[in-house]
Amino acid sequence: MDVLNDAQEILGELGVHFEANGSEATAAAMLSASINYPLRGAVTWKSTVGTNVASDALSNLASSGVTGGAMVIVGEDYGEGSSIMQERTYAFAMKAQMWLIDPRPNLPSIVDMVEKGFALSEASNTPLFFMMRIRGCHVTGEFFAKDNQPPAFSDRNPVFPNREAEKIILPPNVYEQEREKIAERLPAALKFIREHQLNEFFPGKFEQLGIVVQGGVYNTVIRALQRQGLANAFGDSDIPIYVMNVAYPLVPEELVTFCRDKQQVLVLEEGQPEYVEQGIHTILRRNGVDTRVYGKDIMPMAGEYTGQVMLHGLTRFLQAARLPGVELPLDLAAVEALRTPLTEDDRLTLMDNVPPRPSGLCTGCPERPLFSALKQVQKELGPFHISSDIGCHSFATLAPFNLGNTIMGYGLSLASSSGIRHTLPHKSISIMGDGGFWHNGLTSGVTSAVFNKHDGLLIIVDNGYAAATGGQDIPSLVEPNKIIATTIDADRAGRDDQQPIDEACRGAGVKWIRTVSTYSVDTMKDTLREALTTEEKGLKVIIAEGECMLNRQRRIKPLMKQSISSGKRTLRARFMVDSETCTGDHACIRISGCPSLTIKPNPDPLRKDPVSYVDNSCVGCGVCGANAHAAILCPSFSRVDLIYNPSRWDRTVAGVRQRVIGWFQARGERKDRAQVL
């Protein structure tokens, strides 16, 4: 998305229209351009949360059908690398009758399937999903690119308005659309898939066996076969494999052809329920094929098919098949031995060598001081029930903050708290990001809360971007706050048509609104305390401002490097902990959780506890020191300004300081020696 956003000049030359949408539903609605006109459209989001949000528009799109190719590129966030609930796109594809492409993780295959995917959509008048799995996104390689081609219709060659009443999703049209899905669109899709060989057959010498696999799992299958001596690294397999690059719909003719002469077939399908396996059973039995089908009976019902899981299940299948003259390098006992749980000694060794890395906020994140302040207020007023939201701030539900009870959806935290607010001993607290606010929170949250006289607190984390999804601009984007002092003019202009969050809230009827910089921990604590204890009724909104530090550093670092290399005087703020003052209780770490705040050995030989230490990843935001002051911890934090290309005056001042400090240090050493004598 970022690349497309930066490629406006090229897209403009081609007549390609691009938008960064406020939500997946907005993006999906854009595909309606393909319903009446031969316009190709593609949208992208993370599944399944994105598909859930866009479900209304997608269902209507699938019912109406399309004239131009319509593709939904979904990041299938399933398995060990997932950041959301474990669900799959397959169920939605079946429900809405949208085809699902699951390409083999090979760059030429992926690129080819994109091109053929648009053609498949047009041939069958059906929108489709193009699924990119996490493992598929990690492959490397090369492919041949074709020349750019401008679309047939654009702002230079507009379409002629065309109204097709039969495509409106109202009765009686919808009854015909339902019939058309099965009677016309599905046969057209199956014909296109067969004729263009979108699915792949890989032969093998053991023709009595076969493996049916979704395209995205292919590489893991080959690796498992390779470990058992039945394939090489180039994909040459001794076991025939049928790769379904189109995971839905299933192609009966291809499945029957592949399975008819085979005694046993293994179906590999991640996740539950076993949609593919059930479909294959139905197709084979209806066509009189009695091939023994293995699937979830030997493979896990749920979870990702990792290399170890795949090796275990494939070994069970191969041992059951009893291939003549083949002795597996790893029998089932040997494979299971690889999964032996770690002993306590093994675990301790692992922990010593591999540091734990839980999810957390970035170094210098402006959200960290907000949650530090909230944690300190909670200590004063008692425990809080907090409705959290999707976004970076959801990491506050983890250590060290441990704040948050539920996460229901992007921009839904305020709506989530409405069901429990009447039974809480305190005002209900909801936390929402600025991206979530514009996505859904203003309408389903703020407007509804005002209408229902919700007496609670909404904290809107305004970091300037939809940071959780890559830092896209949002309607309220303004000139970033000048939080970190620097001689570089790194601030960028905001949008001329920016829409402030506070004005949107006032327009919805909110009376009590406060805007506070997140880095002002004391002020944030006072504002939180006021919001939670005031007698004033109605929704209270605190807008916690602080630019996303990741985006800020992306802007500042190149400018700082350029400034230093050009010989300009440049300041960079850093913080340090005085090792002699630090008591070693590490309260500063527990209340902040900053990745740059760590520990090192105590320099005092008479003390065992390690002292706090600020490492080189520090960005100089000052949160650690602000927390230490606000929580009345210890006076061990100090700010240091590193000066690059110092002026003559800087050098003079530094020399004077060194001489004065040296004189005091020498005097202290003389006093210490005198006391010893």
N, C-alpha and C positions, 0 to 999 in steps of 0.2 A: 504493500500500500504506500509506504514511504517513497519507494522508487517511482511508482506511478504518479504520485503527487509531485515529485521533482521533475517529472518528464513531461510537463504540460506543453512545452514547446514542440516536442516531437509528436505528442498526441494531437496537438492542434493542427499540425501540418497534415496529419492523416485524417482529421475530422472525427477523432475518437473522443467521446465525452466521458469525463471522470468526475466522481464526487466522493468525498469522505462523509459518510452518513452519521447521523446521530445515534442510530440504532440499527440492529439487524432487520427489524421490521421495515424501517425506511428503505434499506437497501433492497430487500425482497420486493417491495412495492414497485421499485424502479423497473423490475423485470416485466412489468405489465406492458412496457413498450413493445415487447416481443409478441404480444397476443394478437394484435391486429396488423402488424407491419413486419416485413422481413428484416428486422433489426436484431443483430446478435447482441446479447448482454451477458455479463458475468458479474457475480458478486462473491464476496468471500467473508468468512467469519469462522470462529472456533465452534466446533460442535461438542456437546449437544446444546449447550446453553444458547448459542446463537440461533440454532434451528428452533429451539423452543420459543424464543422471542419472535421469530419470523413466521411461526407456524400458520397464523391466520392468512397472511399474504400468500405463503407457499401453497396452502390448500386450495385457495381460490385460483391461483395461477395454474395448478395442476388440473383443476376441474375445467377451466376455460380452454386449456391447451394453448400452444404457441405456434406462431408462424415462423418467426426467427429463432435461431438457436438460443436457448436460455440455460446457463450453467451456474450452479451454486458450488463454489469451491470451499469445502469444509475441512478444517484441520481436525481430524479425528483424534480428539484428546482423550484417548483411552489407554489404560494400562499403567505400567510402573512410572511413566513420566507424566502422568495426568495431573492437572491442577484442579479438576472438578470432579463431580460425581461420575460414577462408572456407568455410562449409558452409550448406546450406539446409534448411528444414523440409520441403520438398516431398517429398524421398525418404522420410522417415519416414511422411508422410501416405499415400503410395502403398503402402508396405510394410505398414502396420498397417490400411489401409482406414479412415482417419479423414479426414473432409472438411476442406478447407483454404479458408478465407475470406480473400481478399486485397483489402480494400475500396479503392475509389477514394479518394484523399486529399482528402476533402471532408467536413467535420464532420457535416452532416446525413446523408450516405451512411454514414459510419462508425457513427453512432448507430443508424440504421435497420438496418444489417446486424447489429449486436449483438442487437437484438430478434428479427430474423428468424433469426439464427443459432441461438438457443435453440429456436425453433420447428422449424427444419430438423433439429436434433439429435433432437428428440422425434418428428418425423414419420418419421424413418428409423431411430430407435433406435440412433443412432451418435454417439459423441463427435466433436468437431471442433476444429480449430485456428482461432483468429482472429488473423491475422498483422498486426502493426503494424510497418511499416518505419520506418527512421530518418527519412526524408524525410516520411513521413506524420505522424510525431509532431511535426513542425515547422510544420505548417499552422496557420493561425489562421482564425477565422470565428465563426459563431454558429449555434445550432440551438434548436428549441423542445423544452423538457423536458416530460415527461408527469408526472402525479401519481404519487407513490410508491404501490405496491400491496404489501401484506403477502403472503407466500407462503401457499399453501393449508395447508401443514403446517409446524409449528414446535414450540417447547417448549410453546406454549399449546394446540396441536392436534396431538398426536403421531401418527405413523403406527402402524399395527398390524403387528407383525412378520410378514414374508412371506418364505417360503423357496421359491426356484425352483431346484430341483436342476439343471435343464438349463442354468443360467447359470454353473455351476461349471466352471472351465477345467481339466477332466480328461477323458480319453477315457472313454466315447465321445462326450461332449457336444461336445468341441471340433470333431469332424468335422461335426456339424450346424451349429455356429456358423460354420465356414468356408463352408459352403454357403449359409447364411442371409445372409452378407455380400454375396454376389453375386446371389443369387436373389431376395432380398426387400429388404434395406436399400438397396442401390444403386439399384434401380428406384424405390423410394420417395423417395430423395433427388433423383434426376433429375426426377421428377414435381413435387416441391415447388419445385425451382429454376425449372422452366419456368413453373409456374402463378403463382408469386409474382414472377416477372421479377427474380430476384436479379442476373442478368447484364444488361448494358445495351447497346443498339444506338444508335449516333449516326450519322445519315445524312449523306451528302455528295453533291456533284454529279458527282464522277468515280466512277460506279458500277462501272466496270470494275476498280477497285482496291479494296483493303481492308487494314485493319490489325487484327490480333488481338493484344490486349495484356492482361497481368495487371493487375488494378485498381490495384495499388500503383505501377505505372510510368506511369499515365495522364497525370499532370501533366507529366512530362518529355516525353512524346510531343507533347502540345499545344504546349509551348514550342518544340520543334524545328520543328513544322509552322508555327507563328507566324513563326519566323525565315525560313522559306521562302515566306511570304506565302500559306499555305494554311490558316490558322486565325487566330482572334482570341483575345484574352486571356480571353474568356468561354467558350471551349470549342467554339465553332462551327467545324466543320472541313469542308474541301472533300473530304477523303478519308473514306469511311465507316469507322467504328471499332466493333469488337466488344470490349467491356470485360468481362473475366471477373472479376467480383467474387468468384465462387467459382472458384478456380484448380484445385481438384480436388474432385469428379470433373469431367472434361470432359463437356459436354452434346452428344451427337452431333447431335441434331435441330437445335439452334441453329447449330452449326458448318456443317452441310450447307446450311442455309437462307442463312447469311451468305455462303458461299463459292461456291455453285452457279453464280451468274451473273457471277462475277468472273474476270478473266483472271489476275490476279496478287494475291497476298496476302502481307503481311509479318507474321511471327510474332515478337513481342518478348518474350523470356524471359531474365531475368538468370541468370547462373551456368551451371554444367555439372553433369552431362550435360544435353542438351536434351530433358528429359522431355516438356514440353508440345508441342514441335515434332514429336517422334516420335508422340505420341498423335494429333495433328491429321492427320498423314500417314496413319496407319492408318485413322482414321475416314473421311477423304475417299476414299481408295482403295477401301475396302470398300463405299462408297456410290456408286461410279462417278463421282466428281467429279474432273476432271482439272485443276483450278486449279493454276497454278504457285505453289508455296509457297517463299518466301524466309525465311531464319532465320539460323542460325549460319554459313551460307555467306557472308553479308555483314556479320554482326554478330560482335563478339568472343565466343569460346566461354566465357571466364571473365571475372569482374569486374563491377563495378556499371555500369549504364547511366546514366552522368552526362549532363549536358546536352550536353557536347562529343561524347561517344561516340554519343549518340542522334542528334545532328545529322549526324554523319558517316555512320552506317549508313542513316539515313532518306534522305539525299541520294543514296547509292548506289542505293537502291531506286527513288527517283523518277526518276533518270537512266536506269535500266534500263527503267522503265515508259514513258518517252517520252510524257508527257501532251501531247495536241494543244493548241497555242495557249498553252502555259504555259512561261514562261521563269523559271527559278529565280533569285532574287536572289543566291544563293550556289551556284556550281557546286562540283564535287568538289575542284577545285584550290584554290578560295578557302577551302573548309572545312578542307582539309589544311594550308593556310598558317596557319590559326589555331593549329595544333598544332606549329608550328615550334619545335624545341628552343631554349632560351635560350642566347645566347652567353655567354661568360665575363663580358663587361662587363654584360650584362643580369643575370646571376646576382649579381654584386657589388652592383649597384644595388639589386636586390631584398633582398639581405642587409642592406644599409645602412638600408633603410626598413622592412623587416618582420623583427623579431627572431625568431630560431628559438624554437620553443616545444615541446620534446620532452616526453613524458609524464614526470611526476615526482611526488614526494610533496608534500603541502601544506606551507605555511609552519608551522613549529612541530610537524610530525608527530613523534610519539614513536618512530616506527620509524627515523627518520633517524639518531639517535645510536647505535642498535643497529648499524646497518650501518657507521657510522663506526668504531665499536669493532672490529667484525669485520674491517674492512679494515686497521686498524692491527695486529691480531693476525696477520692473513695476511702482513703485511710481515715479522713476526718469524719465523713458523713455516713460511713457504712457501705456494705456491698451494693453494687448496682446490677440490675438486669439491663443488658445493652443489646439492642437489635443492630447487628452489623450488616455490611453490604459487600457486594462484589467490588474488588478493586485492591490497590496496594494496601489500603488500611485494613483489609481482612487479616493481614499478618499480625495485627495487634491481638488477635485471639490466641496467638501462640506466646511462648515465653519470650522475654521476661514480663510482658505486660499482662497476659492472660485476661484480656478484656473482651467480652462479647459472648453472647449465648446462641444466636441464630444467624444464618445467612440464607435469605430466601430468593434473592435475585437482584439484578442490576437496578438500583434506584428504588428498591422495595423495602428498605429498612423501616421507614416511617410507617408504611402500611402494615408491616409485620408487627410493629409495637402496638398498634391500635387494639389488637385482641386481648392484650394482657395489661394494658395501662391502668384499668380500673382496679386491679387486684395487687398492684405494687405498693410497697411502703414509701416509695419516692416517685418523683415525676419520671415518666418513661423516657429513656434515652435512646436515640437513634443516631447512627453515624452513616454518612453518605458522602461519596466523592462528587466533585464537580461534574465529572463525566456521567456518573449515574444520575445526577440531578437533571441534566439536560436530556438524558436518555429516557428517563421514565419518572424520576422523582418529583418533578414539578407537578405533574398531573395526578399521578396515582398516589403521591405522598403529600406534598404541601397543600395542594388545592383540596384534597379530600379531608386532610386533618383540620383545615380551617372550617370547612363546611360542617364537620362533625364535632366542632368545638373541642379539639384535642388539646388537653393541657399537658404538654410534654416538651422535651428539649430535642431539637434536631441540630446536630453538628455537621456542617457541610465542609469537607476538606477541600479547599480551593488551591490546588497546586498548579493550575494554569493549563492543564492538558488532560486528555484521556490517557493518563500515564500508564495504566495497567495494560493497555493494548498497544503500547509502542510510542506514546507521546504525541498523538494526533491533536491538532488544534480543536478548540471547542468554542461555542458562541461567546463565552465570557472571557476569552483570552485578552489580557491586557498587558501593558508593559510590565515585565517582571519586577518584583520588589527588589530594591537595592539592599539585599540582606548582608552580603559579604563585601567588605570594603576592598577595593582594588583601584589601581590607577588606570585600569583598562576600561574604556567605554564599551562594555560588553552588552549593555542593555539593547534589546531590539524593540522596534516599534510594534505596538499591538495592532489589532484590527481596527480600522476606522469605524466599523459598524458593530463593535463589540457590545454585547448585551449583559450588563452587570447582574450577578446573581441576586444581590440585595433588592434591586428594582423589580426583578421578577417575583420575588417573595412578597414584596409590598403590593404588587399588582394582584397577587393571589389573596391578599387580605391579612398578611402577617403584620402585627404591630410592633412586637418586641424583636428587634434585630440588632446584633452586635457584630462588628468586624474586628478581628484581633489577629495580629501576627503570631504564628505558631511559635516562633523563636522567643517570644516574650513570655517565658514560663510563668512568672509571677502574675502578669496581667491576665494570662489565660486562666490561671487558678482562680483569680478573683471573679472573672466573668462566669466561669462554670459554677462557682459557689452562688453567685447572684441568681443565675438562671434556675438553679435547683432549689433555692430557698425563697424566692420572691412569692408574694401573695397574688401577684398579677396573673389572671387566668389567660388561657389561650396558648397557642403554639409559640415557643421561644426558639429562635434560630441564631446560632453562632456560626459565622463564616470564618473558618480558620485558614488564613492566607499564608502561603509560603510556596515559592516556586519549586517544582520538582527538581531536586538536586542533580539527578542524572541528566536531565535536559540542560540544566544550567552549566554543568561541567562540560557537556558536549560543545557548548558555545564558548565557554571561557578558556578552556585549555588551548585550543589552537590560537586564540588571540593572545593569550599569555606567552605562549611559545614564540609567536611572531614578535611581540613586544620586546621580549628578552633578547632575541637574536638581532633585533634592530638597534640594540643599545639603549633602549629607553629605561628609565628608572621604574621598576615594577615591584609592587608589594604583594606578598602572599601571606595570609594569616595562617598560623598554626597554633595548636594548643599543646600544652605539656603538663605533666604531673610531676610535682617535686617529690622525688623518691624519699627524701628525708622527712617530709611532712606527712606523706601518705600513711594512714594507720593500717592499711591492709584489710579493711572489712569489706571492700568492694561494693559498697552500697551504690556508688556511682554507676557501676556496670549494671547492677540489677534494675536500677531505675531508668536507665537510658537504653542499654542493649545495643549501642553503636558498634558495628564491626571493627572500627578502628580503635576502640577502647578495650584493651586486653590487659594481660599481667606479665610481669617479669620478676626474676628473683630479687629478693629484698637485699639491698646493699648493706644493711646493718647485720653483722654476724650474730648479734644477740637476738634477732627476731626471725621467726620461721615463715610467717605469712608472706606470700609474694605481694608486691605493690602493684598498683594500677599503672598502666603505661599507654600512651597514645602512639600508635605506629604510623608509618609513612603514608597510609591511605587516608589520613585525616584531610578533610577539605576545609577546615577552619570555620565550621558553622557556629561553633560556640555552645552547642546544646549541652555538652557534658558539664561545662562550667556553670551554665545557667541553671541546670538541675541541681548541681552541688550547692549553689546559692539559695535557690528556691526551697530546697528540702532541708536547708541548714545542715549540710553534711560537714565537709572539711575544707580548709582554705588552701588545698594543695594544687589547684588548677591555675595555670598562668597562660596568658596569650603572648605569642611571640610573632612579630612581623618580620618575615624574611625579605630582605631588600636585595633585588637583583640590579646590577649596574648602578651601584650607589653613587651619589653625587659627592663632591668634595666636602660639603657640609655634613653629609651622612658619615663619612669617614672620620671627620673631626669629632663629631658627637660620639661615635663608637669608641674612638681612642680615649676620650675623656672618661667615658663610662667604664672602660676597662681599667683605667688607672685608679679611679675611685673605688671600684669593686675590689681590685687587687689590694688596695691599701686596707680596706676593711677586712678582707680575708686574712691578710698578713697579721693584722692586729688580733683577730680572733685566734689565730694559731699561736701567737705569743702568749695570750691569756691562757690557752689550754695547756701550753708547756709549763707556764708558771704554776698552774694549779696542780699539775702532776708532780712538780718538784716540791 
